[in-house]
Amino acid sequence: MAETGARDAIEHLRLIMAPCKIATVGAYVALSLFTDFETFETFKPGPQREKELAGMLDQPVAWGGALKPLRLEGEREHLLRKGES
């Protein structure tokens, strides 16, 4: 039940972020305090979670690479404006 609620909240947040032109990650990983953490403190995902996490984390890395030219362009424009004042 909690996983479904979390998934719905994530989907709702994606819908809110889209009009703001904020890149979102499509994949998500449902983690458990009981199975993915030692003594509820140390993050120790099982082998199946490692693959899911790698797939999820590949997405923001890809977004970062795709948006890098825009960041560089924005930085150049900022430096040019700063030099004019």
C-alpha positions in Angstrom: 0.0 0.0 0.0 2.7 2.5 0.9 4.6 1.7 -2.3 1.5 2.5 -4.3 1.1 5.8 -2.5 4.7 6.7 -3.0 4.5 5.8 -6.7 1.4 8.0 -7.1 3.1 10.9 -5.3 6.1 10.6 -7.6 3.9 10.6 -10.7 2.0 13.6 -9.4 5.3 15.5 -8.8 6.5 14.7 -12.4 3.3 16.3 -13.7 3.9 19.4 -11.6 7.6 19.6 -12.7 7.0 19.2 -16.5 5.5 22.7 -17.1 8.4 24.2 -15.2 10.7 22.5 -17.8 12.5 20.5 -15.1 13.9 17.2 -16.4 12.5 14.2 -14.5 13.7 10.7 -14.1 11.2 8.1 -15.3 12.5 5.1 -13.4 12.1 4.7 -9.7 13.3 2.1 -7.2 11.1 1.0 -4.3 13.5 0.6 -1.3 12.7 -1.1 2.0 14.1 -0.2 5.4 13.9 -3.9 6.2 15.7 -5.4 3.2 17.9 -2.6 1.8 19.4 -1.2 5.0 21.4 -2.9 7.7 20.1 -2.1 11.2 17.9 0.6 9.5 21.0 2.8 9.0 23.5 1.5 6.5 22.3 1.4 2.9 23.0 -2.1 1.6 20.8 -2.9 -1.4 20.6 -6.4 -2.6 21.8 -7.5 -6.0 18.4 -7.0 -7.6 18.2 -3.4 -6.3 21.7 -2.6 -7.5 20.6 -3.2 -11.1 17.5 -1.1 -10.6 19.5 1.7 -9.0 22.0 1.7 -11.8 19.2 2.0 -14.4 17.6 4.9 -12.4 20.8 6.8 -11.9 21.8 6.4 -15.5 18.9 8.7 -16.4 20.1 11.9 -14.6 23.6 11.2 -15.9 22.2 11.1 -19.4 20.1 14.3 -18.8 23.2 16.0 -17.4 25.2 15.1 -20.6 22.4 16.2 -22.9 21.9 19.6 -21.1 25.6 20.4 -20.7 25.8 22.5 -23.9 22.9 24.6 -22.5 24.6 25.1 -19.2 27.8 26.2 -20.9 25.9 28.6 -23.2 24.2 30.1 -20.1 27.5 30.4 -18.3 29.0 32.2 -21.3 26.1 34.6 -21.5 26.4 35.3 -17.8 30.1 36.1 -18.1 29.5 38.3 -21.1 26.8 40.3 -19.2 29.0 40.5 -16.1 31.8 41.9 -18.2 29.5 44.6 -19.7 28.6 46.0 -16.2 
